Structures are given as structure tokens and as C-alpha cells.
């Protein structure tokens, strides 16, 4: 069975366990309400396209073990009520840095991935201005390799 759904769930649970996300609304998938939280994380969803991520499985070693490499794409948004983007940037980068550190400190993502797994994250940065002020949107891509 693919690890991708469990990785997505672990990423959301990991974020919810971090103090940097204490005042952040976390969604698994796209935002499911019309609410406009000032800080949010959408795990397995990005606004630029419908690609929530990918995975590929192949037989490894002697053909008795599956290797899986995948990506889970997520969106972090921090909205500020003023024209200065530094507040929203600070909030967004604090959340991203905390999530990256969490994954680096436990590459099994709480036991979801194998002990020989590897994880890394990449971030695309977008700055937005709207009627509510400025916002920073980070597209966070968690890439993992594991065996099952």
C-alpha cells in the first residue's frame, strides 16, 4: 500500500503539534469553509494547480521490498492586516521553518515511514496583496523516500 496518504496525515498532525501553528487553521486538503483565517496550512493542496503531490513505487533489493518516492505539496498562508509584508512573511517563514525542523528531526514522520527513509522540503515563496492587506503564501513540497 502506498505511504502517500499516511505521509499527508502525518504532516498535518506534525504541524498541529508545533507551537508555531497554535493559532493556525490546518486543513487536510483544500480549505473546506468560506472562513478567511489569518494563518492556515492546507496539506496536500496548492492553489497553482490540482497536483497535491505524486508518488512512485518500485520493487527494491531482491524484489521482496517496495521502495516509494513521493511528494506531498502543501500551502502555508499568513495574512497581515497592514501594507508591510514583513509581518506576514515572518509568520509564514516561522511556520515553514518549524515544519522543516520537525521533519528533519524525525524522518520517519512519527513512525509513518521506514527507519531508512529520507525526507527533505523545498519552498516556493509568493507575496500577495489584497483588500485585507498583505499575505505571504508558501508552497511547501515534502519529498520522501521510504521502503515498505
N, C-alpha and C positions, 0 to 999 in steps of 0.2 A: 504494500500500500504506500502511496506517495506521502512524504513527510510534509508537503507544502501546506495543507490546511492546519496541521499542528503547529508549524512554524508561524503562520499568521496569527493563530490564537495565542501562542507564547509571546509574540511581540506585543500584542495588546495587553496581556497580563503583566508583562515586564514593565511596560510604560506605567500602568496603573499602580505599580508598587513603588515607583520613584517619587521622591518629594517634588521634583521639578514639574510633575504632572498633577499635583494635588488640586489645582484649580483649572484643570484641562478636561474637556469632554472628549472621551475616547470612543470612537465608533469602529466596529469591525465591519469593514466595507464602507460604502458611501454614507454620508450623513443622512440619517433616516427621519429627521424632523425639519421643520421650517425655522427652527431656532437659529440664532446667529451668535454662537458662543464667541467670546473674545479670544479663546485659545482652544484649539482642537487638534486631534490626531485622527486621521482616517486610515486605518490599517488595511492594506490590500485594496487601496483605491487612490487614483491620481486623476486630476482634472484634465490633463492634457490629452488623454486618450482612454480607451477602455481596457488597457492592459494592466491588470492588477499584479502581474508577475508571470513567471514561467518556471517550468522545471523539466528536467530530462533525467530519465532513469536508464541505466545500462548494467549488464552483468559485469562483475568485477572479480578479481582474483581467479579462483578456479571455477567460476560460474555458479557458485553457491551463495554469493552475496551480491546484493544490489547496491550500486552507487547512485546517488542522486545529487545533482547540482541544480540549484534553483535560485530564483529571485522573488522577493516579496516587496512590492512598491507601496509606499505609503505617503501621505501628505500631512505635514505639520503646518498649521496656520496660527499666527499670532497677530491679533488686530489691536491697533493703538488708536485712541480717540483724538490724537493730535497729528500735526503735519510732520513732526520729527520722526523719521523712520527708525531711529536708534532704539527706541523703547520696544517696538515690535521685533526688531532684529535681535535684541538682547534676549527676549523671551523665547523666540524660536530657536536660537542657537543654544541656549541653556537646555531646552528640551532635547534637541538633537544630540548634543554632547553627552547628556546623561544616558540616552538610549544607546549610543555607540559604546560608552564605557560599560554599560550593563552587559551588552552582547560580548564585548571583548573579555570581560571578567568571567563569563560563563559561556563558552562557545557551544555548550550543549543546549543552551536556552532553557535551563530548568529541567534538563533530562529529556527533552524532546528529540534532540539529535544525538548521534553516537559519540562516544568518547574521543574518537579520532576525527571528529568534524572540524571544519574551519568555517568561520564567518567573517565577513567584512561589510562595511557600509560605505556608500557614496551618497553625496548630497548635491542636488541641483537647487540653486537659490533664485527666487523670484521676489521682487519688491512690487507691491501693489498699492495704488491709491484709489480710494472710493469715497462715497458720501460719509462713511463712518471714520475717515482718517486714513492712516497708512497701515499696511499689513505686510508681513513677510510670510511667504509660502515656501516651504522646503519640501522638495520631493526626495524622499529618503528611500534608497534601494538597499535592502539587506540581501547579500549574496551568501549562499551556504553550500557546502559540500558535506555529504554525510554518507554513511553506509547503513543499510537495513537488512 
